[in-house]
Every structure is written in C-alpha cells, then in structure tokens.
Amino acid sequence: MHLKHLRVSIWFLLPLLIFSCKKESELGIKDLAANEDVANFMENYKGRGVLTDSLATPTAPEDVLKDFTIPEDLSLELVLSEPEIAQPIQVSFDHKGRMWVVQYQQYPYPKGLKITAIDNHTRVKFDKKLDPPPAGAKGADTITFFEDTNGDGKYDKSTDAISGLNITTGVALGRKKIWVLSPPFLLAYADENEDGLPEGDPEVHLEGFGLEDTHAVANSLRWGPDGWLYGAQGSTTTANINSKVSKNVAFLGQAIWRYHPETNVFELFSEGGGNNAFNVEFDRKGRVFSGTNGYDRGPYYKQGAYYIKSWGKHGPLTNPYAFGYLPNMPLEGEKKRFTHSLIKYEGAALPAYYNDLMFAINPLHNFIQLTAFTEKGSSFENVDKEIVLSTTDKWFRPVDIKLGPDGGIYIADWYDSRLSHVDPRDTWHKTSGRIYRLGPKTGDKPIESFDISTYSNEELVQLLSHENKWFRQEALRQFGDRKDLSSIPLLIKLLQTGTEQEVLEALWAINLTAGISDEVGKMGLNHKDPFVRMWTVRLLGDKQSLSPAMFQELQKLAAKESHPEVRSQLMASAKRLTSNQTFSLIENLLNNHEDSEDPDIPLLTWWALEEKATSDREGVLAMMADDKIWNHPIMEKVLLGRLMQRYIMEGGEENFAMATQLLEEAPSSKHVKILIEGLQEGLLGREMVTLPDNLLKILEKNNKELGDSPLTLALRRREEKALAEALKIVKDPNAEIGLRLSYIQVLGEINQDEVVPDLLNLVKNGQSSPVIKQTALHALQSYNQKEIGEQLSKAYPGFRDNVYVREAAISLFASRKEWAMDFFNEIEQPKTISPDDVDYHLARRFRLLQDEEINTRADRIWPNSKLLTSEEKTKRINAYGELIGKGEQNVKKGRTLFLSNCGSCHQLNGEGGISGPELTGYDRSNPDYLLLHIVDPNADIREGYEVQRIVTTDGRILEGRLKTQSGGTITIEPPLGGKSTVLSQERIAEMEVQQTTYMPERILEHLSDQEISDLFAYLMQVK
C-alpha cells in the first residue's frame, strides 16, 4: 500500500465518522453484554476521567506541527498518520530498519466474548476464554511494518504482517520468529527467511495473561541484553502463566516479567511499581526502567525485588512475607500525572545536552518531560528539567516512545480527545493515530539502507561499538539468533581490549552465543568497569548454582566491591543461588559492607534471606553463629525482626523451634528486644496462637529486659493470671500510661467477654484520660455484646467533649446495627445527642451497615449525607459552571477557601493535607472535569484511596484503606488517619472496595456565588 492518500477527504468526513463510531458503540453494548445487569450498568455508567470531548476538535495531519512547541536545537516531523495507521500502541524497528507498528484497534473488548460481570473500575469477566489464532474470532488488531524503499527518509510502503488479531499489544522479532504478545497468549510465528511475514500458524509459548482490563494487559514486549523476552503487565489484571516448563506462575497487577525462548522458563523479574506499568526501557548499562501513572517518573527495577502497589485495588504481592517494598525513584520537580512511558536517550544524534536524559511522555497533559538521573546509592533520584515538547492540541496522546536506528526519538500518538479507560462505552476514535520523529535541528541525512541479518560476525562485532544504542541492541539480537561459536574469539578479544561499554556489549554477546563459562566469568568479575562486574554477577546468578571455583571468585568480589549497584546485584543474585551459596554470600557482604542507608540493599538482603528462611533453617543458624552478623546495622534494623515475624506468622513446630533458638543465641538484650518486637508483629491480629513451652520459658527468662512483653504474650494465650494482672494495671490510674494502652489494645484482640465491663467503665469514668477512653472504645468494637451500645449511647453526653473520643464512639456505634439503633434512639427520642456531633464522613459510615432501616433513619437525621441523584448532580454542575470565569475573581481569596474547605485532605501547590489525592499534577484547566469530580467525588476514586468495607465473622463492620496484606493478616488504615487495625484473614467474612469516598458531594453548597468563582480561579491557576 502506498501512503499519503485520501488524507484531505478523510478530514472532510470526520464529523460523520465520529457519529458513526458512536452509533456502532451504542449497538455494541447489547452485543457485548451477556446479561441485562451488565447491559444496564454499561448504559448508565458515568464515565470518569478525561472522556470524549466533542468540543475539542482534532487537527488535520498537515497542520498539526504548527501546534507544537519544541526547543530551538530540535526538530519535529510527522512520520505517519491516519489513514495509514490507527490507534498505535507500540513502535519498534527491525534488522532492516523497518518500522513495526502494533495497531490496537480491537481495544477495549476482545472480539467474540461477552461480558458476564463488570465492576466500578470497569474490570470485566467474560463468558469464555479466547482461543489462540487461527481459531476463534478475528479481531481488528493489526501488526504493520513500514519501509523507506527509495532512501529519501520517508516511509512509502506498508505491509500488514499479521491481521485479525484480538487484543494485541506487542511484537518483537528474533530467533527466526515473529513474537506477538496477544493476551492471554505470547505467540511465535515462524519466519525462517526473516522477511517479516509469518510462515504458518503460531505456536503458543505462554498462556494465562489476564484480560479483565485491556488498558492494563501484558504489554511492551522486547528483548533484554541477556536474551530473555521482557514485558510488563499493568495494574488491574491478573495472570496465571503456563509454558512448557513453568506452570501456574500466578500474580496480581503490575510487574515486569521475562521469558526465555530456548529454555521456555517464565518468571517475574520484579513485582509492583509504576502503578499501571506499560513500558520497559533498557539503558546502555542494561538497567530496567518503566514509567508510571502516578506523580513521579517510575521505578528502577531490580531483579527479584518488590515495589509499591495500590494494595486495595491491585492486590497483594506474591510473597506474603515480603514485609516491605521499594519505592519508585524519588522526584524533584512538578508532580504532574502521568508519565507512563519513557526512554533514556542514548542515540548520539541529538545535541550532547540530551545524552543520558529521560524523555517521558505525558498523555494527560500533552507533553514530553525531560528529566535527569541523579545517583542515590544503588538507585537514582529524578530531577526534572524542562518540558521538551508540548502542544495545544488536546488530541495529542503519546502512548509509546522509542529510539530509532537514525538516533531520532519516535513517538506513537493514540490521537483522541478521550484518554480515560474508565467508561465501558466504546467511544474511542478508532480511525486516528500518528507517529512523530523528534530529531536534531540540523536535519541529519537519512541513514543508508541496511540488513543486519546479512552482516558477517566481524561486522556484528563492529556494531557493538556503534554510538547509537539501537544498533548495539540489534547486534546483540543477531548474536542470540545465530549462536555462532566461531564469533567467540572475536568477542573475547573485544572483552579483553575494548572500552568499558564495548566490554559490556561483548559480555552480553558471549552469553547470548555460548553462555558464560567460568573463564569468562572470572574475567568479568575482575574487570575495572562496575557494570561489567554487575552483569557478570547477574548472568552467573541466573545459572542458580555455581561451581565451587566460580563461587569463590564471586565471594572475592563481594568482599571488596566498591560500587553500590554491583553490591545491589550481588544481593539480588544471592536470592537465586543454592542455600549454602546464598547464606555465604549474604554473610560476606554484611561482614564487609555497611549499606544500611542504601535505598535498596537492605530489603534486597531480606528477600534473599527470606527465600531460604524455611527451606534451610540450619543454614540460617549457621550464618548467624557469628556475632559480627548480629551487630550489623542491616541485621538490627531490617533482618532480625522480620525473620522472627516470618517464623511466628507461618507457625508450626519447626518455625517455633527456630524462634526459640534465635532467642537463645541472641548475643545481647538489645537483640532479644528486636526479636520480641518481631514476634509481637507476627502475633498481631491473631486471636490466639499456642506457643510451645520452651519458647515461653525463654520469654519468661528475659522478663527483666522485656518489661510487659511476657504478660502480653500470656494475655494472647488467655492465661487467667495474666488477664487478672493486666486488668489491674489497666484500671490503675497511676500505672504507666504506655503499659495501660498496650494492654487495652491487646484486650481488644483476644476476644475475652469478661473484660467488657472493665473497658466500659474506662470509657464512662470521668477520671479517665481521653486517650484511655479512645483506646478502650476501639477495643470494645471487637465484642459483639448488646450492652455496649446501650450503655455507651446513654453515657455519650458525658464524654463527647473531646473530639477524638467522640469520633471513636461514633465509629463504634456505626460498626454494628444494634449499636447504631441505640445511638439513633438517643438522638431522636430523648434528644440527648445532637445530630451536629456527627460529621459527614462519620454519618456516611452508618450506611456501610447496608441495612434499609438504618439508611432510612440516617437520611432523616442527616439529610445532607444522602447521596445526590444523577439529576441533582447534573443540575448543580450546570449551575456552578455558570459561575466559573464570570466577573472578577480573587485568586488570593480562592486559596484561602481551598485551604479551609479542601486543604485538610488535598494538597495543591505544596499546601494542604495528604489523606486525599494531591491535586497539583491533575489537568485543572478543564472546568467541566473539576466540577464533575467536586460535585460527584465518587465518579473517579483515585488508585490508592479506595476504601474497603470489611465484615468480620461476628458481624462487625469496619472500613479503611488496605495498608498491608501479608502472612495471613491484613492491616486496615482509617482513610482520614488514626490507629490501624490488624485482622486475621480467618476473621474476615467479606471484604469489598467501596464505591463511595469520604469527600462530601455538597462541599460547595455553603459557599456564595462569588466564593465559588474565587475558589475555581485558584484551582484552575497553573503556576
């Protein structure tokens, strides 16, 4: 097909095309829905986020460059546009320099499936599984490659390599195959002659990537320098992966994964991070980066590490004993959501200023951010520089960014006024899409045509010295394809004589060709360049077992290694080795390096130790026979408490024996205290754990050093003597306050009904301090006794004067139906309680009981807590919209109004609270967007701020954010701050994400017209 045709006529027809797409979409809901409930939900769902904007008109391709702003030393070129491409999701280049584009036109729903269920985040379930091609329905996704046939630098020929695909996000060429990531599958089409056209039906290499949310499916397929195929998975899908070798590798949400095409092994490379991971970038040192849909730039992924997630929405980590996570790289700069894809520029064609800087695409704000990497121990901090590309065209939605063979930066533009996936209606503009090239201002000449697959081994080795990273990466792919042992002497020579980067490239090429021998491994471990050493460690670690001689070389390196990234990789690789090698390597690193302040190494050390904690307990004890290990800061701050917590949480005879032995061998009371704290953490949320006598004896032995700990443990074992002694202390106003609070908290966890009268008296006693009353109220929530509600509702006027006690009491009443009724009775009949005592966020808690009578009474008592109807919201949005931008606005007064009405929860321009989403990075220039989310705050609950509704097995109702989920317990954090609650999962009958937030819908109703105008003037101000 020849390009650049029908473009003008297409744009005359655009309004008709948009109308047609909408009509087809409306009909499609009936075709998609498997039942009436789903159809009604899809029809009536109010979309959230940046939806289709009928007022934002697209710009014709021939005019679009006029809207862009770029630096004077760069140039921007429109490479491809509709009708040649539509909805491009991935761009890449092959060995001939051809541009491959994955066109994601089937998005958002797979062809041939019906939706049986859909949730408020528009995650869906389907009626059946997809079949791999050629079976099953033919979708609209297409993989196309584009060529420059006459050398003028323009793509003048296109070929649809594979069409009829059904939800396809990635393609990569290699090993004489065309690899296609088409969830739930990773497919391989034979391509022996490497012409880019498949030779028959595909082979399924992987199966099990989830389809619940097709904006978060597996994506970003590409080769790593180690010969594995890498990819990402987004936040709101599941996976249970099977290959010929790997079985049932299950994980939830975002991760970086990899697959080895020769061994057929699939594994998680790193888990979590980046929120909705949709990018995999390798820099010239082989580091893995990805973007984020949050406020920073994304994570630097370490092998085998765990990263931050939105636990409530995205699910727990695969390891319940991870006991921590690494953050994304810290950012110094304006935190504007979101830069979900990035490259580190190493193409040598742009001016030197841009070398090693991050180019991060921001589809929400229609720009590309330039960001620097600053070393921070074994990781990085990011420092924003300038916006390197921006446009006034609101349809500009960059979704992928890649380095090209010419050193230019290629940007795939989805091109749509809509960005948000949170709308089940398929209103996407299916016929648009663009690709741009950002290059030097000087206007470099088109590179000559090439075909790297025809290069000799000598020529491939020469490519490893190319100044453009793209050519070096493609040369590595060719070495992996050929596995020609005759190239090894050439590569060994480069390994011995090359520059630091050339040596690293040679190491990768040798591994791809023949693997890493002990001889090459020794050379790599002793090389002067830290990244050669780092990658030698990683490639050796991937073997998972080293010869004694090779491990000795690794140990020599570990003892003297000066570079933190190498030590970081040593810890990551330690996790993968055999037990004796793991423990020896950990011990070596701890004995010779401090590293306790490094951002990554302490937790990497824990994860290496945890990997062997129960499979080789003797190895753990042998490693800890050395007092020097006990006294290492990482052991004291990170490892020791977690190790004890790990054994206690899993329980069982062998693990309790380990806990006992650790206490026996602890070299000091300081270490005993750390172990006991870990033991206490392991017991949190569990009603009763039967600890063995020998463990209890050693705890009693350390009574002097441990203070109240043995009594707390005895309480958890429900010993009558301990209970009596604890109650005596709790009731004694002269006892140490910390001790009293500690015991009250435990009394709320052990389910001993006889303590209820004493806890009630603490609340009702006018001499009790507010903190004692508050803690007792929290403890009483655990007891399902009718007299609690009866007594406290009548006593309420006597302790309501303290706001924290008052809120604790109201939270108690809202946790059980009978107690709520007692509270309502005191409000409505004798009127001893004022309805004004109950703020909006507390009033709405009664609705969590999901009881019709409760709701009716709550509506009567607090009418403003009742949710607005759709009609009421629309009326308010229209009315407030008339006030925005009219007359004179006072931004200074608007700031004051923001701080008094919104600032307790939200932060803007560095001011305000943190219990709600930070607002600075949002698109605040759109008044309709702001109004929707202020009048209807439940329309789009930001990831990380979801509230869970939990019903315990005895009928108690709790709510809060899911803070952690590990080892059979969950920790719930109150949405607006306060004391967390730890629950055993055995005590949870139901847990679901709430569809409402704490933010009141009527927050603007008490403001005057002028105040609303001033508030929005401040909100919409962009600094």
Summary of the structure (lengths in Angstrom):
residues: 1023
radius of gyration: 30.9
end to end distance: 47.3
largest distance: 95.1
contacts: 3495
relative contact order: 0.06
helix: 40%
strand: 19%
